[in-house]
Amino acid sequence: MEKYIIHQPNYHRLLKEYKADLEALGYGRSSVKTYPRCLQEFLSRLEQQQINSIRKIQQGHITAHHAYLQQRPTLYRGGALSGSTISQHLFAIRTCFAYLERTGQIKENPMSALAFAAPVKAERIILSPAEIGGLYEAAGTLRDKAALNLFYGCGLRRSEAVALNINDIHFKAQLLYVREGKGKKRRAIPLTEKVADGLKNYLLYERSHYALKASPTGGGLEGAAFILNNSGSRMQGLGYDTLLKKLLEKSALTHLKGQISLHHLRHSIASHLLENGVKMTYVRDFLGHSCLNTTQVYTHIHQRQLQQLK
């Protein structure tokens, strides 16, 4: 986010207030982190246009920002922003103005009369078991295999993997605990023997190698992190993205580079479980969904088969 620097004290204050409001409204950790970043980009671009007060922001500035987002490449993977990412940016702006209106800081809300078309949902790519096997074969370290076990074997979201600590995995009971998933929900994920062994092997035989590189001033929650990066710190989202990118390059799936994200591994395990006759209610709990309708989105199974699984 270094690219989107803001200088105006009132914009800095707004970012802090907006983040605090999201927390007060009960938004999850990932949302509290993502939406202020989206808003910061908007405010930074406004500064570049000499728009230094929230009261000067008009509908035209928002529609121009929307047009800009449709043309802007992603910061990390290249290619255009997805429709869902653009929707996140617009949602951040909309909820920010709702906050300003609710707290009496503005009299007119420039977002209130604006409507944007819903993003066209691209067809979800589901990796086959053979393609998943190819990723595991390309994994050259126990850490690589452990990461695949988290995203595919456990169906974790990226934020959940980042937050995972050593004591969240109970090997004797073969359970992995997500302390705070989407919507601040907790869940316990049963581990297969193969997944548990892969996670344990990394913990016993390789994690200490990365831990030795940790800063002497580290410790606390950082020291409790399950997956460590090459510097001995907690592996962050971008680190996991880079790890998957390298595995795709080493495997026979180079044609999917730029199309596959960590979340596709989550899609894939959901689909594979359902294809193998696992009940949808179990898959819903496994993924941490609130309702079955959400779980259905993750499947590419014939509708008749889907009904039989309910």
FIFIPA-730050 format. One record per residue (C-alpha): z, y, x; residue in one letter. Coordinates in steps of 0.05 Angstrom, whole numbers, plus 5000, padded with zeros to 4 digits. Layout:
N
ZYXA/...
This chain:
310
500050005000M/499950455062E/493050675041K/495751004978Y/500851505005I/503752034960I/506952674984H/509253044921Q/516752984911P/515952964836N/511252364842Y/516152014887H/521652144836R/517151884780L/515851234817L/523351114825K/524751284753E/519150844728Y/521550254769K/528650344743A/525950374672D/522249724681L/528549394707E/532649674649A/527449404599L/528248704629G/521548624665Y/521348064716G/521848174791R/514348094802S/512648604748S/517849104776V/514349034843K/507049034818T/506749584766Y/509750144810P/504649964863R/499050044812C/501950704790L/502550934862Q/495150834873E/493651264811F/498351814833L/495551804904S/488551904877R/490952474833L/493952824894E/487152774928Q/484253154869Q/489753684874Q/493053434809I/500353514830N/503953524764S/504352994709I/503253544657R/496353674686K/493952954677I/488652894624Q/484852324592Q/478852454637G/483152304699H/485051634669I/478051434649T/475551644718A/480851204750H/478750624706H/471550714730A/473950744802Y/477850094794L/471649744767Q/468149924832Q/473849844882R/474049204924P/480348804931T/484648984991L/485548285018Y/480047804996R/473948244987G/469748254924G/471048644860A/477748694825L/478648194769S/479048424697G/486348204694S/488048624756T/484749234726I/488749104662S/495049104704Q/493449784732H/492050064663L/498349754635F/502450094690A/499450774673I/500450654598R/507750444605T/509151014653C/506651524602F/510551174548A/516751264591Y/515152004602L/514052104528E/520451734509R/524652144557T/521652804534G/518252964600Q/511453054566I/509553294497K/502752964493E/501152264518N/494052244547P/493951484542M/495551454468S/488351564444A/485151144499L/482950424488A/479649984540F/475849344527A/479748704540A/477548374605P/472547814600V/476247184620K/472546804674A/472246054668E/478245754702R/476545324762I/480244664762I/480144294829L/479043554824S/484043064853P/479042934909A/478643674925E/486243734925I/486243144973G/481443525018G/486344105022L/491943625042Y/487543315095E/485944015123A/493444165127A/494944125201G/502344265199T/508344035158L/509044745134R/501944745107D/503344095070K/509944365044A/506444985017A/501344554981L/507044144952N/510144774924L/503945054892F/500544404870Y/506143874871G/511144344837C/506444824802G/510145444828L/507746154819R/506846544883R/513046974870S/517146354857E/515046044924A/516746694960V/523646704930A/525145964943L/531245834986N/533445195021I/539145074972N/534445114913D/531844414931I/536543824916H/533443234952F/538542724928K/537142894855A/529743024871Q/529943694836L/527344394854L/530744974819Y/527045614802V/532646124798R/528446684768E/521546534742G/517046954698K/521147314646G/527347164688K/527446454663K/530645894702R/527945184706R/528844534743A/522644174768I/522943424781P/520043214848L/515942594859T/518042184919E/511742394957K/512943134944V/520343084961A/518742725027D/513643255045G/518543815033L/524043455070K/519743305131N/518144045138Y/525444225132L/527843705182L/522443715234Y/518744375234E/522544945200R/527245025260S/521145165303H/519745795262Y/527045965253A/527846045329L/522946625326K/527147005275A/529947695292S/537147685318P/538848195264T/536147735210G/540147265168G/542847285098G/537647145046L/532147155099E/535546605137G/536146195073A/528646225059A/525345545053F/518445705080I/518446155142L/512546525173N/510646525246N/515747075260S/521446675230G/521947115168S/521046925095R/513746765080M/510947305034Q/505347274983G/500047515031L/502146985081G/501246435029Y/494446735011D/492346715084T/494845995090L/490545765032L/484546155058K/485045785125K/485645105090L/479445255050L/475745435114E/477944785148K/476344345088S/469844185054A/471344715002L/468545315040T/463845444981H/470045614939L/472646124989K/474046774951G/474146404885Q/480445994893I/487446284894S/494245974897L/494646014821H/488645534816H/493144994847L/497845114789R/492145074739H/489844424772S/496544054770I/497344244696A/490543964680S/491543334721H/498243194687L/495243254618L/489242834637E/494042284659N/497542274591G/503542714606V/506043044542K/504443774535M/511743954521T/513443674590Y/507844064624V/510144694588R/517244614616D/514444414684F/510445064689L/515845494656G/511645714597H/514845994534S/510145664485C/504945104481L/499245594469N/500045854539T/499945154568T/493445004532Q/489945554571V/491145164635Y/487344544612T/480044354613H/480943744569I/476843584508H/480243884446Q/481043204413R/484642934474Q/489043544474L/491143424402Q/493042704419Q/497742954474L/501843394428K/
